[in-house]
C-alpha cells in the first residue's frame, strides 16, 4: 500500500505531462524481431543451464540467480534493438 498509491500517482501524472511518441512500422518490426531473438536465446540458455545444473548444482541463491538472468535478458534485448536499428 505504501508503494502502490505513490506509484499510481506517478503513472497518472506522468501520462499528463508525457509527449506523444512517434511509432512507425520500422520501430514495431525492430522491437518484434528483438523480442523474438531474445526469447530464442532465453530458451537456449535455460536448456543449457538445466543441463549444467544436472552436472554440477548451481550454488548461487535462487533470487540472485533470477535477477542476474533477468538483467542479462534486458541487456540482450537492448543490444539487439540497437543493432537492428542500425541494420534497418
Buried (B, 14 or more C-beta within 10 A) or exposed (E): EEEEEEEEEEEEEEEEEEEEEEEEEEBEEBBEBBEEBBEEBBEEBEEEEEEEEEEEEEEEEEEEEEEEBEEBBEEBBEEBBEEBEEEE
